[in-house]
Amino acid sequence: MERAPPYYGCGWTSDLPTFSGSEPRIIRASLQGFVRDASPEQIKAWDASIPWLQNECRELEARDYQAREYTAILEYELPRDFRRPDVIVLQRGCVVVLELKGAFHPSRGALDQAWGYARDLAAYHSACAGNDVQPVLVTRGGPSTPTLVDRVHHVGPAGLDALLFQLAQSDSPAVSAEAFLKPDAYAPLPTIVSAARELFHKRPLPLIKRARAATEPALEAITAIAHEAARTRTRRLVLLSGVPGSGKTLVGLQLVHAGWLDDLALQRGGLKPAAAAVYLSGNGPLVAVLQDALSEGGGGGRTFVQDIKKYVKQYGARQRAVPPEHLIVFDEAQRAHDRERVAEVHKTPLGQSEPEHLIEFCERIPEWSVLVALIGDGQAIHVGEEVGVPLWAQAVSKARERDRWMVHAAPALLEHFGNCGAAIDSDRTLSLDTEIRFHLTPKVHQWVAGLLGRAPAASLSPLGDELFAGGHRFLLTRDLSVAKAYLQERYEGAREARYGMLASSKDKWLPGFGVDNTFQTTKRLKVGAWYNSKPGSEDSCCALQTVATEFASQGLELDCALLAWGSDLLWTETGWTIRYSGGTRSPLRDPLAVRKNVYRVLLTRGRDGTVIFVPPDERMDETYARLISSGVSPLDPDR
């Protein structure tokens, strides 16, 4: 087999005999030619590992006559996210992912790093479909007889050949190097920011079969509703609901920017056709992060996603102004401001709520209009956001043209619209219940809901174990330095990974334990840079120095979150208490429910999971015990 040049996306690829028979300096030079920024430590590690890897391959060839047809790939760079597993072996019926560490013992971070590579290849690499993908952690002090630790094979250098032979016990053919190294073979589930970049540059989103199966029915339903509204000259309110991480924002962005409605763009007053749709959000940090990520496109970042406050100010002050779009998508619509909050934010006399404003704006649009409200479950975290869906029913009931309106939603939400005066249409596809944010690991929302409710720990612990087995990590420590070290090892070399510290804004104890979530500090957070800056930048979340609160993290996501649990929600023998929570300037209808919603948000930001830091304060011992008994795994540095 000819060794592939660097543009194939790896530092070295060949059959095993070519790899084991090549001079180590030639292999190392090839790796250096591909990894241009390799550190002296990385080069030293290659020099130490290449000879013994070659020896293990020779021993495997002696054991298995078919091993001559296997492929060794070193420093394969996963397209789109740029992580590099150390070694991949393509053998009979199996893709083996090797992560090499110089440590004597398998740390939690190293195990999860190896597991993450295997999970993502199995889920998102077309050549791995139907093949077994096995993660292997090789440590300097590992055993010669392989052991299985949390579904990761742990072995020492001397036992690698036996493990590879064991894993290849299959009659299936090996994946070819050509199929594995195709540039478009790996298509990971995009983050919100990466999806926005692809849509902004008019590039198709990667085809993730299960993710598209979860969201495309809703996309197709809303597209059909829009076309029907245009044909019948009617007005529609569509409520797309879903659990955290189910893809509501992704659906909304695609509706506006992926060409689903391009044929509905209309020409007005002799001007060129306007865009058919606009994407609005009241989530200031989401707007800032997306506009920062798209800033290279000039003004495009500002038009890609727009601030609802500015939109309401623009059209509310100009009562005859007509929005150019026929379809409006409003993200985080369950957090829409009531009229008291609108008056406070806009410094105006008491008038309309945000839903009332948007309904009225839609009625200015000639002939037809569609308003799509993206509704998240349990996401109200601020004053003026607690009414939720009933606020939208009230807005429809007050509409000037309510006999022209039809409301489309899942059955559970339509209960609020029975007396609104508009026609209603029940559609189950408008409820998203698959949690795609978490690499399609189900039941994260169910576990979080049970934890924040009063579900018995005995019922939550098996669910926590199920999440852990599926690769989603809820980990617990009382040592902040241990939490940080785990994240830095887990995402070592992953320059597109984002991990950072989160904390509630209403805690008062965390600053004494190294987590500065004070108002004066967090209000200065440069949220765009915090999410988008590369690891190594002092502004990046990956520096693990600055803290984002619920207000800077709702609607956004990290690969993994470090959640510092605060004093504002503590477990006691009678349930959750907010006794030590900071107050608000305006009264809340249900302060405990809002606190739980805050932690619901904070616990569901991590795509790979959440590391929970509970300060070593005896007043938080019962909270720590609640988390452990509910299935959160302790983060043990000595493992």
C-alpha positions as CSV (number, residue, x, y, z in Angstrom):
1,M,0.0,0.0,0.0
2,E,1.3,3.5,-0.9
3,R,1.5,5.9,2.0
4,A,-1.1,8.6,1.6
5,P,0.2,12.2,1.3
6,P,-0.7,14.7,4.1
7,Y,-3.8,16.0,2.3
8,Y,-5.6,12.8,3.1
9,G,-5.9,14.1,6.6
10,C,-3.4,12.2,8.6
11,G,0.3,12.1,9.3
12,W,0.9,8.5,8.2
13,T,-1.1,5.7,6.6
14,S,0.1,2.4,5.3
15,D,-0.5,-1.4,5.7
16,L,1.0,-2.9,8.8
17,P,4.1,-4.4,7.1
18,T,5.0,-1.1,5.6
19,F,4.6,0.6,9.0
20,S,6.5,-1.9,11.0
21,G,9.3,-2.1,8.4
22,S,9.9,1.7,7.9
23,E,12.6,3.5,9.7
24,P,11.2,5.3,12.8
25,R,12.8,8.6,11.7
26,I,10.9,8.4,8.3
27,I,7.6,8.0,10.1
28,R,8.4,10.8,12.6
29,A,9.3,13.1,9.7
30,S,6.0,12.4,8.0
31,L,4.1,13.2,11.3
32,Q,6.0,16.4,11.7
33,G,5.2,17.4,8.1
34,F,1.5,17.0,8.9
35,V,1.4,18.4,12.4
36,R,3.3,21.6,11.7
37,D,2.9,23.0,15.2
38,A,4.0,19.9,17.0
39,S,5.6,20.7,20.4
40,P,9.0,19.3,21.5
41,E,7.1,17.1,24.0
42,Q,4.9,15.7,21.1
43,I,8.0,14.9,19.0
44,K,9.6,13.2,22.0
45,A,6.5,11.2,22.5
46,W,6.5,10.1,18.8
47,D,10.2,9.0,19.2
48,A,9.3,7.0,22.2
49,S,6.1,5.3,20.9
50,I,6.9,4.6,17.2
51,P,9.5,1.8,17.8
52,W,7.3,-0.2,20.3
53,L,4.2,0.3,18.1
54,Q,6.2,-1.2,15.2
55,N,7.2,-4.1,17.4
56,E,3.6,-4.8,18.5
57,C,2.5,-4.7,14.8
58,R,5.2,-7.3,13.9
59,E,4.0,-9.5,16.7
60,L,0.4,-9.1,15.5
61,E,1.5,-10.1,12.0
62,A,3.1,-13.3,13.4
63,R,-0.2,-14.1,15.3
64,D,-2.6,-13.2,12.5
65,Y,-1.8,-14.0,8.8
66,Q,-4.5,-11.5,7.7
67,A,-2.8,-8.6,9.6
68,R,-0.7,-7.9,6.6
69,E,-3.8,-6.4,5.0
70,Y,-4.6,-4.2,8.0
71,T,-4.1,-0.4,7.9
72,A,-2.2,1.8,10.4
73,I,-3.2,5.4,10.5
74,L,-1.3,7.9,12.7
75,E,-2.5,11.4,13.7
76,Y,-5.7,11.2,11.8
77,E,-7.4,14.6,11.9
78,L,-11.1,14.4,12.3
79,P,-12.6,16.7,9.7
80,R,-14.6,19.7,11.0
81,D,-13.4,19.4,14.6
82,F,-9.6,18.8,14.1
83,R,-9.0,16.4,17.0
84,R,-6.4,13.8,16.3
85,P,-6.5,10.2,17.8
86,D,-3.0,8.9,18.2
87,V,-3.4,5.7,16.1
88,I,-6.2,4.0,14.3
89,V,-6.0,0.4,13.1
90,L,-8.4,-0.8,10.4
91,Q,-8.7,-4.6,10.8
92,R,-11.2,-7.4,10.3
93,G,-14.7,-6.1,11.2
94,C,-13.3,-3.6,13.6
95,V,-11.9,0.0,13.8
96,V,-9.6,0.3,16.8
97,V,-8.8,3.7,18.2
98,L,-5.6,3.9,20.3
99,E,-4.9,6.7,22.7
100,L,-1.3,6.6,24.0
101,K,-0.4,8.1,27.4
102,G,2.8,8.1,29.3
103,A,1.1,7.8,32.7
104,F,1.1,4.7,34.8
105,H,-2.6,4.7,35.6
106,P,-5.7,5.4,33.5
107,S,-7.1,8.7,34.5
108,R,-10.8,9.6,34.0
109,G,-9.9,12.3,31.5
110,A,-7.8,9.8,29.4
111,L,-10.5,7.2,29.4
112,D,-13.1,9.6,28.4
113,Q,-10.9,11.1,25.6
114,A,-10.5,7.6,24.1
115,W,-14.2,6.9,24.5
116,G,-15.1,10.1,22.9
117,Y,-13.0,9.4,19.8
118,A,-14.7,6.0,19.4
119,R,-18.2,7.3,20.0
120,D,-17.8,10.0,17.4
121,L,-16.3,7.7,14.8
122,A,-19.1,5.2,15.3
123,A,-21.8,7.8,15.2
124,Y,-20.6,10.2,12.4
125,H,-18.1,8.3,10.2
126,S,-19.7,6.7,7.2
127,A,-16.9,4.1,6.9
128,C,-17.5,2.9,10.4
129,A,-21.2,2.3,9.9
130,G,-21.9,-1.4,10.6
131,N,-18.4,-1.9,12.0
132,D,-17.3,-2.3,15.6
133,V,-15.4,0.7,16.9
134,Q,-13.3,0.0,19.9
135,P,-11.5,2.5,22.2
136,V,-8.2,1.5,23.6
137,L,-6.1,3.4,26.2
138,V,-2.5,2.4,26.3
139,T,-0.6,3.6,29.4
140,R,3.1,3.1,30.3
141,G,2.1,1.3,33.4
142,G,-0.9,-0.6,32.0
143,P,-1.4,-4.4,32.3
144,S,-0.1,-6.9,29.8
145,T,-3.5,-8.6,30.0
146,P,-6.1,-6.0,28.8
147,T,-8.8,-4.9,31.2
148,L,-12.1,-3.2,30.4
149,V,-12.6,0.1,32.3
150,D,-16.0,1.8,31.6
151,R,-16.1,0.2,28.1
152,V,-12.5,1.3,27.3
153,H,-9.8,-1.3,26.8
154,H,-6.9,-0.5,29.1
155,V,-3.5,-2.2,28.3
156,G,0.2,-1.7,28.6
157,P,2.5,-1.5,25.6
158,A,3.5,-5.2,25.8
159,G,-0.1,-6.4,25.6
160,L,-1.2,-4.4,22.6
161,D,-0.6,-7.1,20.0
162,A,-2.7,-9.6,21.9
163,L,-5.6,-7.1,22.3
164,L,-5.6,-6.3,18.6
165,F,-5.7,-10.0,17.8
166,Q,-8.6,-10.5,20.2
167,L,-10.6,-7.6,18.7
168,A,-10.1,-8.9,15.2
169,Q,-12.0,-12.1,15.7
170,S,-14.4,-11.6,12.9
171,D,-15.0,-12.8,9.3
172,S,-16.0,-9.3,8.2
173,P,-13.5,-7.5,5.9
174,A,-11.4,-4.6,7.1
175,V,-12.5,-1.0,6.2
176,S,-10.3,0.2,3.4
177,A,-7.9,3.2,3.9
178,E,-9.5,4.9,0.9
179,A,-13.0,4.7,2.4
180,F,-11.8,5.8,5.8
181,L,-9.8,8.7,4.6
182,K,-12.3,10.3,2.2
183,P,-12.6,13.9,3.2
184,D,-16.4,13.9,3.5
185,A,-16.6,10.5,5.3
186,Y,-16.8,12.1,8.8
187,A,-19.7,14.5,9.4
188,P,-20.1,15.3,13.1
189,L,-23.2,16.8,14.7
190,P,-22.7,20.5,14.4
191,T,-22.7,22.9,17.3
192,I,-25.0,25.9,17.1
193,V,-22.1,28.1,16.2
194,S,-20.7,25.7,13.6
195,A,-24.2,25.2,12.1
196,A,-24.6,29.0,11.9
197,R,-21.2,29.3,10.1
198,E,-22.2,26.6,7.5
199,L,-25.6,28.2,6.9
200,F,-24.2,31.7,6.7
201,H,-21.8,30.6,4.0
202,K,-24.5,28.7,2.2
203,R,-22.9,25.3,2.8
204,P,-25.1,22.3,3.5
205,L,-25.2,21.0,7.0
206,P,-23.7,17.5,7.5
207,L,-26.1,14.6,7.0
208,I,-26.6,13.1,10.4
209,K,-29.3,10.5,9.9
210,R,-30.7,10.3,13.4
211,A,-30.5,14.0,14.0
212,R,-32.3,14.8,10.8
213,A,-34.9,12.2,11.6
214,A,-35.6,14.0,14.8
215,T,-35.9,17.5,13.3
216,E,-36.8,17.3,9.6
217,P,-40.5,16.4,10.2
218,A,-40.9,19.7,12.0
219,L,-39.0,21.5,9.3
220,E,-41.2,20.0,6.7
221,A,-44.4,20.7,8.6
222,I,-43.5,24.4,9.2
223,T,-42.5,24.8,5.5
224,A,-45.9,23.3,4.5
225,I,-47.7,25.7,6.9
226,A,-45.9,28.7,5.4
227,H,-46.8,27.7,1.8
228,E,-50.4,27.1,2.8
229,A,-50.5,30.5,4.5
230,A,-49.2,32.1,1.3
231,R,-51.7,30.2,-0.8
232,T,-54.7,31.0,1.3
233,R,-53.6,34.5,2.4
234,T,-53.9,33.7,6.1
235,R,-51.9,34.2,9.2
236,R,-50.4,31.4,11.3
237,L,-48.8,31.1,14.7
238,V,-46.6,28.0,15.0
239,L,-45.3,26.9,18.4
240,L,-42.4,24.5,18.1
241,S,-41.7,23.0,21.5
242,G,-39.1,20.7,22.8
243,V,-36.8,19.6,25.7
244,P,-33.4,21.3,26.1
245,G,-31.0,20.2,23.4
246,S,-33.6,18.9,21.0
247,G,-32.7,21.1,18.1
248,K,-35.2,23.9,18.2
249,T,-32.6,26.6,17.4
250,L,-31.2,24.5,14.6
251,V,-34.7,24.1,13.1
252,G,-35.2,27.9,13.3
253,L,-31.9,28.7,11.7
254,Q,-32.5,26.3,8.9
255,L,-36.0,27.7,8.3
256,V,-34.5,31.2,7.8
257,H,-31.2,30.5,6.2
258,A,-31.2,27.1,4.5
259,G,-33.4,27.8,1.5
260,W,-36.6,26.1,2.7
261,L,-38.6,29.2,2.1
262,D,-36.7,30.9,-0.8
263,D,-39.6,30.5,-3.2
264,L,-41.8,32.7,-0.9
265,A,-39.6,35.7,-1.1
266,L,-41.8,38.5,-2.6
267,Q,-41.0,41.7,-4.4
268,R,-42.6,44.9,-2.9
269,G,-42.7,48.4,-4.4
270,G,-40.5,47.6,-7.3
271,L,-37.6,46.7,-5.0
272,K,-35.6,43.5,-5.2
273,P,-37.2,40.6,-3.3
274,A,-36.6,40.6,0.4
275,A,-35.7,37.6,2.4
276,A,-38.7,35.4,3.2
277,A,-37.9,35.1,6.9
278,V,-36.0,36.7,9.8
279,Y,-34.6,35.1,12.9
280,L,-35.2,37.0,16.2
281,S,-33.9,36.2,19.7
282,G,-34.3,37.7,23.1
283,N,-31.3,35.8,24.1
284,G,-28.6,38.6,24.1
285,P,-25.7,36.2,24.6
286,L,-26.8,34.0,21.7
287,V,-27.1,37.0,19.4
288,A,-23.6,38.2,20.5
289,V,-22.0,34.8,20.1
290,L,-23.4,34.2,16.6
291,Q,-22.7,37.7,15.4
292,D,-19.1,37.4,16.8
293,A,-18.7,34.1,15.0
294,L,-19.9,35.5,11.7
295,S,-18.1,38.9,12.0
296,E,-15.8,38.0,9.1
297,G,-18.8,38.4,6.9
298,G,-19.1,42.1,7.6
299,G,-22.7,43.2,8.3
300,G,-24.0,39.7,7.7
301,G,-23.6,38.7,11.3
302,R,-26.0,41.4,12.3
303,T,-28.7,40.3,9.8
304,F,-28.2,36.5,10.4
305,V,-29.8,36.8,13.9
306,Q,-31.4,39.9,15.2
307,D,-32.1,41.1,18.7
308,I,-35.9,41.1,19.6
309,K,-35.5,44.2,21.7
310,K,-34.2,46.2,18.7
311,Y,-36.8,44.7,16.4
312,V,-39.7,45.7,18.8
313,K,-38.2,49.1,19.3
314,Q,-37.9,49.6,15.5
315,Y,-41.4,48.6,14.6
316,G,-43.1,49.6,17.8
317,A,-42.0,53.2,17.5
318,R,-42.9,53.4,13.8
319,Q,-46.6,52.2,13.8
320,R,-46.9,52.2,10.1
321,A,-43.6,50.4,9.3
322,V,-44.0,47.1,7.6
323,P,-41.6,44.2,8.2
324,P,-40.1,43.1,4.9
325,E,-40.3,39.4,5.8
326,H,-43.4,37.2,5.8
327,L,-42.1,34.6,8.3
328,I,-40.7,35.6,11.7
329,V,-38.9,33.0,13.9
330,F,-38.6,34.0,17.6
331,D,-36.2,31.9,19.6
332,E,-36.6,31.3,23.4
333,A,-40.3,32.3,23.0
334,Q,-41.2,30.8,26.3
335,R,-39.2,33.6,27.8
336,A,-41.1,36.3,26.0
337,H,-41.5,39.4,28.1
338,D,-44.9,40.4,29.6
339,R,-46.1,44.0,29.2
340,E,-44.6,45.1,32.6
341,R,-41.2,43.8,31.6
342,V,-41.5,45.4,28.1
343,A,-42.3,48.7,29.7
344,E,-39.3,48.4,32.0
345,V,-36.8,47.4,29.2
346,H,-38.0,49.9,26.7
347,K,-38.6,52.7,29.2
348,T,-42.2,53.2,27.8
349,P,-45.6,53.4,29.4
350,L,-47.4,50.2,30.1
351,G,-48.5,48.7,26.8
352,Q,-48.1,45.4,24.9
353,S,-46.2,42.3,25.7
354,E,-43.6,40.9,23.3
355,P,-46.1,38.4,21.8
356,E,-48.7,41.1,21.3
357,H,-46.1,43.3,19.6
358,L,-45.1,40.5,17.2
359,I,-48.7,39.5,16.4
360,E,-49.5,43.1,15.6
361,F,-46.3,43.4,13.4
362,C,-47.4,40.3,11.5
363,E,-50.8,41.8,10.8
364,R,-49.1,44.8,9.1
365,I,-47.5,42.4,6.6
366,P,-49.5,42.3,3.4
367,E,-51.6,39.2,2.5
368,W,-50.1,36.6,4.8
369,S,-47.6,36.0,7.6
370,V,-46.3,33.2,9.8
371,L,-44.9,33.6,13.3
372,V,-42.8,30.6,14.5
373,A,-42.3,30.6,18.3
374,L,-39.6,28.2,19.6
375,I,-40.7,27.0,23.0
376,G,-38.3,25.4,25.5
377,D,-39.5,23.4,28.5
378,G,-38.7,24.8,31.9
379,Q,-36.5,27.6,30.7
380,A,-38.0,30.7,32.4
381,I,-35.1,32.2,34.5
382,H,-35.8,35.9,34.8
383,V,-38.4,38.4,36.0
384,G,-41.1,38.9,33.4
385,E,-40.7,35.4,31.8
386,E,-42.8,33.2,34.0
387,V,-46.1,33.3,32.1
388,G,-44.8,31.4,29.2
389,V,-47.2,29.9,26.6
390,P,-50.4,31.5,28.0
391,L,-48.9,34.9,27.1
392,W,-49.1,33.8,23.5
393,A,-52.7,32.7,23.8
394,Q,-53.5,36.1,25.3
395,A,-51.8,37.8,22.4
396,V,-53.8,35.9,19.8
397,S,-57.1,36.6,21.6
398,K,-56.3,40.4,21.4
399,A,-55.4,40.3,17.7
400,R,-57.2,42.7,15.4
401,E,-57.6,40.0,12.8
402,R,-57.9,36.9,15.0
403,D,-60.4,35.3,12.7
404,R,-57.6,35.1,10.1
405,W,-55.2,33.4,12.5
406,M,-54.6,29.7,12.9
407,V,-52.5,28.3,15.7
408,H,-50.4,25.1,15.1
409,A,-48.8,23.3,18.0
410,A,-48.4,19.9,19.7
411,P,-51.6,18.8,21.6
412,A,-50.2,19.7,25.1
413,L,-49.7,23.4,24.2
414,L,-53.0,23.8,22.4
415,E,-54.8,23.5,25.7
416,H,-53.9,27.1,26.3
417,F,-55.6,28.3,23.1
418,G,-59.1,26.9,23.5
419,N,-60.7,30.4,24.0
420,C,-58.4,32.5,21.9
421,G,-60.8,33.0,19.0
422,A,-58.5,31.5,16.4
423,A,-58.6,28.2,14.6
424,I,-56.3,25.6,16.0
425,D,-54.4,22.7,14.5
426,S,-52.9,19.8,16.4
427,D,-49.6,18.5,15.1
428,R,-47.4,16.1,17.1
429,T,-44.4,16.8,14.8
430,L,-44.1,20.2,16.4
431,S,-42.9,18.7,19.7
432,L,-39.2,17.7,19.6
433,D,-38.4,15.0,22.2
434,T,-35.0,13.7,21.0
435,E,-32.0,15.2,22.7
436,I,-29.6,15.7,19.8
437,R,-27.3,18.1,21.6
438,F,-25.9,15.3,23.7
439,H,-24.7,13.2,20.7
440,L,-28.1,11.6,20.6
441,T,-27.8,10.2,24.1
442,P,-31.4,10.0,25.4
443,K,-32.8,10.8,28.8
444,V,-30.5,13.6,29.9
445,H,-33.5,15.9,30.3
446,Q,-35.5,13.2,32.1
447,W,-32.6,12.7,34.6
448,V,-32.2,16.4,35.2
449,A,-36.0,16.9,35.7
450,G,-36.0,14.1,38.3
451,L,-33.0,15.5,40.1
452,L,-34.5,18.9,40.4
453,G,-37.9,17.5,41.3
454,R,-38.3,15.2,44.2
455,A,-37.7,11.9,42.4
456,P,-36.3,9.3,44.8
457,A,-32.6,8.8,44.4
458,A,-33.2,5.0,44.0
459,S,-35.1,5.7,40.7
460,L,-32.5,8.2,39.4
461,S,-29.4,6.2,40.1
462,P,-30.0,3.6,37.4
463,L,-30.9,6.3,34.9
464,G,-27.6,8.1,35.8
465,D,-25.7,4.8,35.2
466,E,-27.5,4.5,31.8
467,L,-26.3,7.9,30.8
468,F,-22.8,7.2,31.9
469,A,-22.8,3.9,29.9
470,G,-24.0,5.9,26.9
471,G,-21.1,8.2,27.1
472,H,-22.8,11.3,28.7
473,R,-20.8,12.2,31.8
474,F,-22.2,13.7,35.0
475,L,-19.1,13.8,37.3
476,L,-18.8,15.2,40.8
477,T,-15.9,16.6,42.8
478,R,-15.3,18.9,45.8
479,D,-11.9,20.0,44.4
480,L,-12.0,22.7,41.8
481,S,-8.5,21.9,40.6
482,V,-9.4,18.3,39.9
483,A,-12.4,19.4,37.8
484,K,-10.2,21.8,35.8
485,A,-7.5,19.1,35.3
486,Y,-10.0,16.6,34.0
487,L,-11.3,19.0,31.3
488,Q,-7.8,20.0,30.2
489,E,-6.8,16.4,29.8
490,R,-10.1,15.3,28.3
491,Y,-9.8,17.9,25.5
492,E,-6.1,18.0,25.1
493,G,-5.2,18.9,21.5
494,A,-8.8,19.6,20.6
495,R,-8.6,23.1,19.3
496,E,-12.2,23.4,18.4
497,A,-13.4,22.0,21.8
498,R,-15.1,24.5,24.2
499,Y,-15.3,23.9,28.0
500,G,-15.9,26.5,30.6
501,M,-17.2,27.3,34.1
502,L,-20.8,28.0,34.8
503,A,-22.5,29.2,37.9
504,S,-25.8,30.7,39.1
505,S,-26.0,34.4,39.4
506,K,-27.8,34.2,42.7
507,D,-25.2,32.3,44.7
508,K,-23.3,34.1,47.4
509,W,-20.7,31.5,48.5
510,L,-18.7,30.5,45.4
511,P,-16.3,33.5,45.3
512,G,-14.8,32.1,48.6
513,F,-14.0,28.9,46.7
514,G,-12.3,30.3,43.6
515,V,-15.4,30.9,41.4
516,D,-16.0,34.6,40.9
517,N,-19.6,34.8,39.9
518,T,-20.1,38.3,41.3
519,F,-22.3,40.7,39.4
520,Q,-19.5,43.2,38.8
521,T,-17.3,40.5,37.3
522,T,-19.8,38.6,35.2
523,K,-21.3,41.7,33.7
524,R,-17.9,42.4,32.1
525,L,-17.7,39.0,30.4
526,K,-17.0,39.3,26.7
527,V,-19.5,36.5,25.8
528,G,-18.6,36.3,22.1
529,A,-14.9,35.9,22.8
530,W,-15.7,33.5,25.7
531,Y,-17.4,31.0,23.4
532,N,-15.5,31.6,20.2
533,S,-11.8,32.3,21.1
534,K,-9.4,29.4,20.7
535,P,-8.1,27.5,23.7
536,G,-5.0,29.3,24.9
537,S,-6.6,32.7,24.6
538,E,-7.1,34.4,28.0
539,D,-10.6,35.4,26.8
540,S,-11.6,31.8,26.0
541,C,-13.9,29.8,28.2
542,C,-11.2,27.1,28.1
543,A,-8.9,29.2,30.3
544,L,-11.3,28.2,33.1
545,Q,-10.8,31.6,34.8
546,T,-14.0,33.5,34.0
547,V,-17.6,32.4,34.8
548,A,-20.7,32.5,32.7
549,T,-24.0,32.6,34.5
550,E,-27.4,31.3,33.4
551,F,-28.0,34.5,31.5
552,A,-24.8,34.1,29.4
553,S,-25.3,30.4,28.8
554,Q,-29.0,29.8,28.1
555,G,-29.5,28.7,24.5
556,L,-25.8,28.1,24.0
557,E,-23.7,25.0,24.5
558,L,-20.2,23.8,25.4
559,D,-18.6,20.4,24.8
560,C,-18.4,20.1,28.5
561,A,-19.5,22.4,31.4
562,L,-17.9,22.8,34.7
563,L,-20.9,23.7,36.9
564,A,-20.0,25.3,40.3
565,W,-23.1,24.4,42.4
566,G,-24.1,27.4,44.4
567,S,-25.8,28.2,47.7
568,D,-29.0,29.4,46.0
569,L,-30.4,25.8,45.5
570,L,-29.5,23.4,48.3
571,W,-30.9,19.9,49.1
572,T,-32.3,19.3,52.6
573,E,-34.3,16.5,54.2
574,T,-37.5,18.2,53.1
575,G,-36.4,18.9,49.5
576,W,-34.8,21.8,47.7
577,T,-34.5,25.2,49.4
578,I,-33.6,28.7,48.2
579,R,-33.0,30.0,51.6
580,Y,-29.6,31.3,50.8
581,S,-30.4,32.6,47.3
582,G,-29.8,36.3,46.4
583,G,-32.9,38.3,45.7
584,T,-34.2,40.1,42.6
585,R,-35.2,43.7,42.1
586,S,-38.7,42.7,41.1
587,P,-40.8,39.9,42.7
588,L,-41.1,36.5,41.1
589,R,-44.3,34.5,41.0
590,D,-42.5,31.3,42.0
591,P,-38.9,31.9,43.1
592,L,-38.2,28.1,43.7
593,A,-39.4,27.1,40.2
594,V,-37.2,29.8,38.7
595,R,-34.1,28.6,40.7
596,K,-34.8,25.0,39.4
597,N,-35.1,26.3,35.9
598,V,-31.7,28.0,36.3
599,Y,-30.1,24.7,37.3
600,R,-32.0,22.9,34.5
601,V,-30.3,25.3,32.1
602,L,-26.8,24.9,33.7
603,L,-27.0,21.1,33.8
604,T,-27.9,20.8,30.1
605,R,-25.2,23.0,28.4
606,G,-22.6,20.3,28.0
607,R,-22.7,18.1,24.8
608,D,-20.4,15.5,26.4
609,G,-21.5,16.1,29.9
610,T,-21.1,18.2,33.1
611,V,-18.5,18.2,35.8
612,I,-20.2,19.4,39.0
613,F,-18.0,21.1,41.6
614,V,-19.7,21.2,45.1
615,P,-17.6,23.4,47.4
616,P,-16.2,21.7,50.5
617,D,-18.6,23.5,52.8
618,E,-20.5,21.4,55.3
619,R,-23.6,23.3,54.5
620,M,-23.5,21.7,51.1
621,D,-22.9,18.1,52.2
622,E,-26.6,17.1,51.8
623,T,-26.5,18.5,48.2
624,Y,-23.4,16.5,47.5
625,A,-25.0,13.4,48.9
626,R,-28.2,14.0,46.8
627,L,-26.1,14.2,43.6
628,I,-24.0,11.0,44.4
629,S,-27.1,9.0,45.4
630,S,-28.9,10.1,42.2
631,G,-26.2,8.6,39.9
632,V,-23.5,11.3,39.5
633,S,-20.1,9.6,39.3
634,P,-17.3,10.8,41.6
635,L,-14.3,12.2,39.8
636,D,-11.5,10.3,41.4
637,P,-8.0,11.7,40.6
638,D,-6.3,8.5,41.8
639,R,-8.2,6.1,39.5
